[in-house]
Structures are given as C-alpha cells and as structure tokens.
Amino acid sequence: LGWAAWKTYLGRPEADMYRSTALVCLGKAFRPSQPEEALQVFETYLALFRRRWPQAKEVIALAQSDLACCLNEVGRHDEAVVLMRGIYARRVAMHGAAHEDTISSGQCLA
C-alpha cells in the first residue's frame, strides 16, 4: 500500500501534501521488513518538512520519532536516544510536562 501511494503521488510537486503523506506511508511500509530503506525514506521526509514547512513543529517531531525508531531498529541506539531526548525537550518546552505528547515521548526514552 505504501509503495502504491508513493507511485501514485510521486509526480506531484514537492510541496504537495498528498506526496509528503505518501512518502511517510512508504517509510512505514518499509519499516517492519526493511528498516534501512525506511530510514532513508524518513530522513527524506524530515528534510522535506524542515525545508518546506519549518513551522510544522509537531509533524517534524513525529518524523523525528519515526526516524529515531528506525535508528534503534538498525542498531544505531546512541543516535536514536539523542534524537528522542531532543524531541522530549522540545515537547516539554511547547506543551509542558503533563501533556499527552510529552508523556508519550518520555515513555519512549524509558
């Protein structure tokens, strides 16, 4: 399904939201069986959002979370922890320690 979505929307402009959604679907499809490929897709997705929509802080945090999970799955644990600590710190600053997203980020670090 992720590959089909990507092939469908690949021809759209880079800033098209359907195209970026298809990209993240592709990464999530690769993640269980091909985490190295998923890692490349999530790096691309994160770079796209940082470049096109830098104000979309929550989407960027979600993309970083997906990237951190992939880093962990391919054995790059130190990088994953650094990334998750950054996400947690930004969520504490944005939402406070008691917010659902902050707590979820904290649980990922535990």
Salt bridges, closest charged atoms under 4 A:
GLU14 OE2 - ARG51 NH2 2.39
GLU14 OE1 - ARG52 NE 2.88
ASP16 OD1 - ARG12 NH1 3.28
GLU58 OE1 - ARG91 NH2 3.32
GLU58 OE2 - HIS95 NE2 2.73
ASP66 OD1 - LYS28 NZ 3.21
GLU73 OE2 - ARG31 NH2 3.03
GLU79 OE2 - ARG76 NE 2.79
